[in-house]
Amino acid sequence: MGEVMDRVCPGAQFGRNSAKVDIATIPNLVLRVILFTITRTAGVQAPHEASKNHLLLATECLNPTLFDWATAVTTNIKRQLTKCKRGGVKQFGYGSIVVSFFLERLPIFQIQGAIVADPLPREPRMARWVALMPRGGGGQ
């Protein structure tokens, strides 16, 4: 734990009578917020302390792996559109993506002045959960 702590959050201290890191002593504010979020989401008994696994997960959040899926999808869309144009394919599998792009990005296709009324609440449990989350849950 000490080795991970020295690598991830130098200057942080262990909690009182604990082998976990006291999150409030971490100097990096971004790392502190990520760790508080992880411990809160994980539902640990002491959400103010982070374990070794929490520190390792937080480092993954700080240095995420980015996937270039857009290039592959664009190439495949172009290939399918070319085959459709030449009559080689009868169905186009990316129609919803292309239509969404046109409706959102091209001004001529954007809906002008459409007013949509608020729908009736369909998920009362979800509404109660959303109202509860800003208060921190429970009786807080």
CYANA upper distance limits for C-alpha pairs under 8 A (distance plus 0.5 A):
  1 MET  CA      5 MET  CA      6.54
  1 MET  CA     19 ALA  CA      8.23
  1 MET  CA     20 LYS  CA      8.33
  1 MET  CA     51 SER  CA      8.48
  1 MET  CA     52 LYS  CA      6.25
  2 GLY  CA      6 ASP  CA      6.58
  3 GLU  CA      7 ARG  CA      6.79
  4 VAL  CA      8 VAL  CA      6.43
  4 VAL  CA     52 LYS  CA      7.46
  4 VAL  CA     55 LEU  CA      8.02
  4 VAL  CA     56 LEU  CA      8.29
  5 MET  CA      9 CYS  CA      5.81
  5 MET  CA     10 PRO  CA      6.80
  5 MET  CA     12 ALA  CA      7.87
  5 MET  CA     21 VAL  CA      8.14
  5 MET  CA     52 LYS  CA      8.32
  5 MET  CA     55 LEU  CA      8.08
  6 ASP  CA     10 PRO  CA      5.10
  6 ASP  CA     11 GLY  CA      8.05
  8 VAL  CA     55 LEU  CA      7.52
  8 VAL  CA     56 LEU  CA      8.50
  8 VAL  CA     59 THR  CA      7.56
  9 CYS  CA     26 ILE  CA      6.77
  9 CYS  CA     27 PRO  CA      7.99
  9 CYS  CA     28 ASN  CA      7.97
 10 PRO  CA     26 ILE  CA      8.29
 11 GLY  CA     25 THR  CA      8.11
 11 GLY  CA     26 ILE  CA      7.21
 11 GLY  CA     27 PRO  CA      7.42
 12 ALA  CA     21 VAL  CA      7.42
 12 ALA  CA     22 ASP  CA      7.65
 12 ALA  CA     23 ILE  CA      8.19
 12 ALA  CA     25 THR  CA      5.50
 12 ALA  CA     26 ILE  CA      5.13
 12 ALA  CA     27 PRO  CA      7.41
 13 GLN  CA     21 VAL  CA      6.36
 13 GLN  CA     22 ASP  CA      6.44
 13 GLN  CA     25 THR  CA      6.47
 13 GLN  CA     26 ILE  CA      8.00
 14 PHE  CA     18 SER  CA      7.05
 14 PHE  CA     19 ALA  CA      6.77
 14 PHE  CA     20 LYS  CA      6.10
 14 PHE  CA     21 VAL  CA      4.85
 14 PHE  CA     22 ASP  CA      5.85
 15 GLY  CA     19 ALA  CA      7.39
 15 GLY  CA     20 LYS  CA      6.45
 15 GLY  CA     21 VAL  CA      6.09
 15 GLY  CA     22 ASP  CA      5.14
 15 GLY  CA     49 GLU  CA      7.28
 19 ALA  CA     51 SER  CA      8.35
 20 LYS  CA     49 GLU  CA      6.26
 20 LYS  CA     50 ALA  CA      6.00
 20 LYS  CA     51 SER  CA      5.51
 20 LYS  CA     52 LYS  CA      7.80
 21 VAL  CA     49 GLU  CA      5.84
 21 VAL  CA     50 ALA  CA      5.64
 21 VAL  CA     51 SER  CA      7.03
 22 ASP  CA     26 ILE  CA      7.85
 22 ASP  CA     48 HIS  CA      6.71
 22 ASP  CA     49 GLU  CA      5.16
 22 ASP  CA     50 ALA  CA      7.09
 23 ILE  CA     32 ARG  CA      6.49
 23 ILE  CA     35 LEU  CA      7.54
 23 ILE  CA     36 PHE  CA      7.76
 23 ILE  CA     48 HIS  CA      6.20
 23 ILE  CA     49 GLU  CA      5.94
 23 ILE  CA     50 ALA  CA      6.85
 24 ALA  CA     32 ARG  CA      7.57
 24 ALA  CA     48 HIS  CA      7.70
 26 ILE  CA     31 LEU  CA      8.08
 26 ILE  CA     32 ARG  CA      6.69
 27 PRO  CA     32 ARG  CA      8.24
 28 ASN  CA     32 ARG  CA      6.71
 29 LEU  CA     33 VAL  CA      6.74
 30 VAL  CA     34 ILE  CA      6.79
 31 LEU  CA     35 LEU  CA      6.59
 31 LEU  CA     58 ALA  CA      7.36
 31 LEU  CA     62 LEU  CA      8.25
 32 ARG  CA     36 PHE  CA      6.65
 33 VAL  CA     37 THR  CA      6.65
 34 ILE  CA     38 ILE  CA      6.64
 34 ILE  CA     58 ALA  CA      6.69
 34 ILE  CA     61 CYS  CA      8.25
 35 LEU  CA     39 THR  CA      6.59
 35 LEU  CA     50 ALA  CA      7.24
 35 LEU  CA     54 HIS  CA      7.26
 35 LEU  CA     55 LEU  CA      7.72
 35 LEU  CA     58 ALA  CA      6.78
 36 PHE  CA     40 ARG  CA      6.50
 36 PHE  CA     47 PRO  CA      7.29
 36 PHE  CA     48 HIS  CA      7.42
 37 THR  CA     41 THR  CA      6.51
 38 ILE  CA     42 ALA  CA      6.47
 38 ILE  CA     54 HIS  CA      7.36
 38 ILE  CA     58 ALA  CA      8.27
 39 THR  CA     43 GLY  CA      6.64
 39 THR  CA     44 VAL  CA      6.40
 39 THR  CA     47 PRO  CA      5.62
 39 THR  CA     48 HIS  CA      8.10
 39 THR  CA     49 GLU  CA      8.23
 39 THR  CA     50 ALA  CA      7.36
 39 THR  CA     54 HIS  CA      7.86
 40 ARG  CA     44 VAL  CA      7.37
 40 ARG  CA     47 PRO  CA      6.37
 43 GLY  CA     47 PRO  CA      7.86
 50 ALA  CA     54 HIS  CA      6.15
 50 ALA  CA     55 LEU  CA      7.13
 51 SER  CA     55 LEU  CA      6.90
 52 LYS  CA     56 LEU  CA      6.81
 53 ASN  CA     57 LEU  CA      6.62
 54 HIS  CA     58 ALA  CA      6.59
 55 LEU  CA     59 THR  CA      6.86
 56 LEU  CA     60 GLU  CA      7.05
 57 LEU  CA     61 CYS  CA      6.99
 58 ALA  CA     62 LEU  CA      6.86
 59 THR  CA     63 ASN  CA      6.78
 60 GLU  CA     64 PRO  CA      6.11
 68 ASP  CA     72 ALA  CA      7.95
 69 TRP  CA     73 VAL  CA      6.74
 70 ALA  CA     74 THR  CA      6.42
 71 THR  CA     75 THR  CA      6.63
 72 ALA  CA     76 ASN  CA      6.71
 73 VAL  CA     77 ILE  CA      6.53
 74 THR  CA     78 LYS  CA      6.65
 75 THR  CA     79 ARG  CA      6.70
 76 ASN  CA     80 GLN  CA      6.65
 77 ILE  CA     81 LEU  CA      6.55
 77 ILE  CA     94 TYR  CA      7.07
 78 LYS  CA     82 THR  CA      6.61
 79 ARG  CA     83 LYS  CA      6.78
 80 GLN  CA     84 CYS  CA      6.60
 80 GLN  CA     89 VAL  CA      7.89
 80 GLN  CA     92 PHE  CA      7.06
 81 LEU  CA     85 LYS  CA      6.60
 81 LEU  CA     92 PHE  CA      7.76
 82 THR  CA     86 ARG  CA      6.75
 83 LYS  CA     87 GLY  CA      6.55
 83 LYS  CA     88 GLY  CA      5.34
 83 LYS  CA     89 VAL  CA      5.97
 84 CYS  CA     88 GLY  CA      6.26
 84 CYS  CA     89 VAL  CA      5.35
 84 CYS  CA     90 LYS  CA      6.74
 84 CYS  CA     91 GLN  CA      7.89
 84 CYS  CA     92 PHE  CA      7.70
 94 TYR  CA     98 VAL  CA      6.86
 95 GLY  CA     99 VAL  CA      6.49
 96 SER  CA    100 SER  CA      6.48
 97 ILE  CA    101 PHE  CA      6.69
 98 VAL  CA    102 PHE  CA      6.74
 99 VAL  CA    103 LEU  CA      6.59
100 SER  CA    104 GLU  CA      6.56
101 PHE  CA    105 ARG  CA      6.20
101 PHE  CA    106 LEU  CA      8.18
102 PHE  CA    106 LEU  CA      5.84
102 PHE  CA    109 PHE  CA      6.92
103 LEU  CA    107 PRO  CA      8.32
103 LEU  CA    109 PHE  CA      5.59
103 LEU  CA    110 GLN  CA      5.72
103 LEU  CA    111 ILE  CA      8.18
104 GLU  CA    109 PHE  CA      8.08
104 GLU  CA    110 GLN  CA      6.74
105 ARG  CA    110 GLN  CA      8.19
106 LEU  CA    110 GLN  CA      7.12
121 PRO  CA    127 ALA  CA      8.44
123 GLU  CA    127 ALA  CA      6.92
124 PRO  CA    128 ARG  CA      6.76
125 ARG  CA    129 TRP  CA      6.69
126 MET  CA    130 VAL  CA      6.62
127 ALA  CA    131 ALA  CA      6.70
128 ARG  CA    132 LEU  CA      6.64
129 TRP  CA    133 MET  CA      6.74
130 VAL  CA    134 PRO  CA      8.05
131 ALA  CA    135 ARG  CA      8.34
132 LEU  CA    136 GLY  CA      7.40
132 LEU  CA    137 GLY  CA      6.05
132 LEU  CA    138 GLY  CA      8.39
133 MET  CA    137 GLY  CA      5.98
135 ARG  CA    140 GLN  CA      6.63
136 GLY  CA    140 GLN  CA      6.70
